[in-house]
Amino acid sequence: MNTSEPSGRGGGANPGRDSGTEKLNWIDRRREKIRAEIERNRRGEYTVPTWVLAAALVLIVVAWLALILYFG
């Protein structure tokens, strides 16, 4: 017999997945990731995000160029 649904799976928007369990797992993984980051920061392993370093570099270069163009 041919059916449109594979055997062993339920129907719905996400067949074969229990969205409540998946959401809970995602939330648990996210919470664990946050806890691990807080623990690293408390141990002194804090690192500055890359975007902050990039923004500081751009600011320094723009200020340097502005000084050259203004006084040059």
N, C-alpha and C positions, 0 to 999 in steps of 0.2 A: 504494500500500500504506500502510495506517495502522499506525504503530508507537507504542508508549508513550513512546519516547525520541526526542528531537530528533536529527537526523543530526549527526554530528561531535562528539558528546559521549559520554563514557564513563559507565558506571553507577557505582553506589556511593552513599555518603552525600552527597557533594558532587559531582554530575556537572559536568564541565567545569572543575573546579578541581583543581589539584595542591596538596593541603594542605601538603606539605613545602615547596614554593616559597613559598606564601603565608605560612607561619609564618616562614620565613627572611626574607622581605621585611619582615614586621612587626618581627622582632628587629633587622634592620638599621636600620629607621626609628627604632626606640626608642633604639638605641645612638647614632645620629647626633644625635638630639634631646638626649641626655644630654651628648655631647661638646660640642655647641653651647652648652649651659647652663654647662658648666664653663669654656669659653673666655670667655663673657660675664662670669662671676664673676671670673676672673683679670684681666680688663681693668677691673674695678671697676664693672661695670654690675649689681651684685647688687641685687635688690629684695626687700623683705620680703613674704612671701606675704600675701594679703588676709586669710586666716583668722587670722593672727597679729595683724594690726592690729585686726580686729574683736574678737578675744578681749581685747586690751589695752583697747579702748574700753569693752567691757562691764565689765571689772574696775574701771576707773576710775569708771564711773557707779554700780556697785553699792557701791563703797567710799564714794563721796560720799553716796549715799542712806543708807547705814548710819550715817555720821557725823551726818547731819541727824536721823535718827530717834533715835539714841542720845543726842545732846546737846540735841535740840530738844524 
